[in-house]
C-alpha cells in the first residue's frame, strides 16, 4: 500500500513471535526524521501484543513531532488502548474482531494534530477522506455517501453490550479465554508462537509430523474452522481467535475437537486432561 501511494517507508521487523527492538526504534528515530510511525497493536500473524505505551514514550522523548499511528484491528475492544494518555494520533480498526460486529466497517480515531496534518496535504482518496465525513458526523442531516446503516445499528448494539458488561470486565473476559485456550493447547504439547501474547488470539506451532491442510481439513469436518499461519510460519501452525462475542462453551467445543483431530492423526492425546486444563 505504501508503494502504491508513493510513500517512502523504512521497516523495523521482528522475528516471528518477538516484539520489535525498542532500542533499535530509538536509534532509528535519532538518525532520521519521520512524518509518522506506524505500529500494529496485535500482530494477526503471530499473536504478539505490542508495547504501545513504551513506543509512545520513546516517540515523545526522541521525536515528539512524529505522528503515531496504531493498527488496532486485532486489539481494539479486547485490549486496553489509551488514545489520549499514550498520545496516539490515529487508531484504525475494523468492526469484525473484538468489537463483535459483522465485517464491513472501518473505524478510525484522529487526534487534533492528525486532522491538521490531513488539512496540510493533498488527499489520496475520495470516499475514505476523513474530511468528507466530519461534516456528516457533526450533523446527521448532511449527506456525503450512503453508509452501511445496518452495520451501524449492529455496532451500536455490540458497544451497548460491551459497556453493559463493563469495559474492564470485557478485557478480563478476553484474558480468561486466552488463558484457558493456552492451558489446553499446552496440555497437547503445542508451542505458543508469541513471547508477549495478546489476549485476543493465539498462534500455535504443530507437533512434528502434522500436515497443516490435513489437520485443518479434518477439523473442519468436525465443525470447527481455524486459520492457517502466515508468512514465514505458513503451514507450520494454526491461529485461533478468542475475542469478541465468542463464548467459553464455544471454545470448549473447539478445544475438544482439536484434541480429537490430533488423536486421529496419530498424536498421543489425553482428551480428558485437555478439557480439564481448559476448565481449570
Buried (B, 14 or more C-beta within 10 A) or exposed (E): EEEEEEEEEEEEEBEBBBBBBBEEBBEBBEEEEBEBBBBBBBBBBBBBBBBBBEBBBBBEEBBEEBBBBBBBBBBBBBBBBEBEEBBBBBBBBBBBBBBBBEEBBEBBBBBEEBBEBBEEEEEEEEEEEBEBBBEBEEEEEEEBEEEEEEBEEBBEEBBEEBEEEEEEEBBEBBBEBBBBBBBBBBBBEBEBBBBBBBBBBBBBBBBEEBEBEEBBEBBEEBEBEBBBBBEEBEEBBBBBBBBBEBEEEEBBEBBBBBBBBBBBBEBEBEBEEBBEBBEE
